């Protein structure tokens, strides 16, 4: 399993203003639709449809993650469009949608996720080690460090987007008493 070491920030600045001010140099922009298939407090399975906005190329992934906060295990595999469509049809959930800007900031790659269904922009920075992540000094414009705040995690935002549909699926699988304690 690969390790993902990242810090996340609640970006208060307008990403386009940062690009115009040459704080950021855009490397790519993607349109991402993601849906969770299963999750608990420590693990998650998701699928994504990723469209490169410059080339129009579309890819699909299936990802398993374990852990919360700064360090998480991650395994990601490419899947076909057919498998993605079958999964989406079988589960029937609403995907979380966002645009992702990958940009260079002072020689470091950052990713900015701009969500559609909620007013939220999150800046992510990945690191090679925990020590590097902990010693990183973010500029003020990155905003509040939300790396360990679960209310900003993609899976939490996605669950809120589903409304009662997620809870009804959990009740069908686990029974109403068990699923309420787990979710």
N, C-alpha and C positions, 0 to 999 in steps of 0.2 A: 504494500500500500504506500502511496505517496503521502507526504505530509504537506499540509497547507498551513503556512504561518503568515497571518495577515492581520493588519489593523484596519479598522473601519472608522470613518469620520462622517458626522452629519453635516454635509456641505450646505452652508447657508448662502454661499455666493452663487450667482448665475454662471453655470459652466461656460456659456457663450461669451460672457464678459471676460472670463479668465483667458479664454482662447484669443479674443480680440486684443486683450492687454499683453498678449504673448507670455503669460505665466505658464501656459500649457501649449504643447505642440501636438496636435492630433495625429495619431498613428493609424487608427481605424475606428469605425463606428459600426455597431451591430444592433440589430433588433432581436430581442430575446423573449421567447414565450416559455415559461417553465411551469410544470405541474408536478406536485408531489404525489407519489404512489403510496408511500407508507412512511410513518415517522413516529418516534417516541422522544423522550427527553434528550437522548444521547445519539440517536442514529436517524438517518433519513435516506430515502430513495426518491430520485426525481428524474424526469425527462425534460429535455429542452429542444426547442427548434431555434436555430440561430441563423439569422440572415445577415450577411455582410452587406452593408448599405452602399458601399462603393462598387462592388463587383456583382452583387445579386446572388452570389453563391449561398446555398442553404445547406446546413449540416444539422444532424440530430445526434443527441447524446443521452446516455443513461448513466447516472452518477450515484454512487454510494458515499455518504459521509458519516464519520463517527467523531463525536466530541463537540465541544462548544467553546466559544471564545477565541483566544489567540491562536491555538494550535488544534488542527483537526486532521484526521486521516481522510484521504480522498482517493477514490478509484473511479475513473471515468472511461467509458467506452463509446465509440461511435456506433450508432444503430442506423438502420435504413429508414427511409420515409414511411415505408409500409408498416414496419414495427411501431414507429411513433404514432401513426394514425390509428392503428389497432388499439394501442394502449389508451390513447385519448378517448376513443369511442367507448372502450370498456369502462373507463372510470367516470367519464362525463363531468369532470371538474372544469372550472373556469381557469385558464392559465393566468399566472401573474405576468404582466408584460412591462418591458422596460427597454430603453435604449442604453447601450453601454458605449461610452467613449473611452478608448484606450489612448493614453497620451503620455508624452515625455514631460517630466517636470524636473529640471536641474539634473538631467542624466538618470533619473529614476522613472520607471514605468508606474503610472497610476491608472486605475480604472474608476470611472464615474458612472454609476447607475442612476438613470433618471426614470422614475416609475410613472406609469400612466394613470392607474386607477386610484392612486393616493398622491398627495403632495409630499414627495420625498426624493431627495438626491443624496446618494451615499458615495463617498470616495473611499476606495480600497487601495492599500499598499501591501504588496507581498514581500516577504523577507526570506533570506537563506537560513537564518538561525533565530532562536528565541532571543539571544543576546542582542542581535542587531535590531529586532523588533522593539525590545524594551529600551534600547538606547536612542531610538529614533526621535528626533525633535521635529514635530510637525509645525509648519507655519500657522499663524492664527486663522488664515482664510480656509484651512482644511475644516475647521469647525470642531465641535465636541467629539472626543474619542468615544465611540459607541461599541467598541470591540466586544465588550462583555455584556452588553445590554440586549437581552433576548427579544424585547419588543420591537427591535429593528431588524431582526433576522428575517431572511426571505421566507422561511417556513412559517413564522408567526404571522407575517403580513399576508401570506398566501391563505392561511387558515381563516383569517378574518374576512378575506375576500369571498371565501366559500359560504359564509354564513352558516345556516343550519345544515346544509348538505353534508359537510364534513362530519359533524356530530352524528347525523343519521346513519352514515356509512359505518362509523365506529360502533354505534349501538347495534347495528345489524351483525357486525363481526363479533363483538365482545359481550354484548348484552348491555343494557343501559347503566347498570351499577358499576361494572368494571371499566367501561370506556370513560366515564366521567372522571375517574380517579387518574387515568393515564394521560389524558389530553389536556 
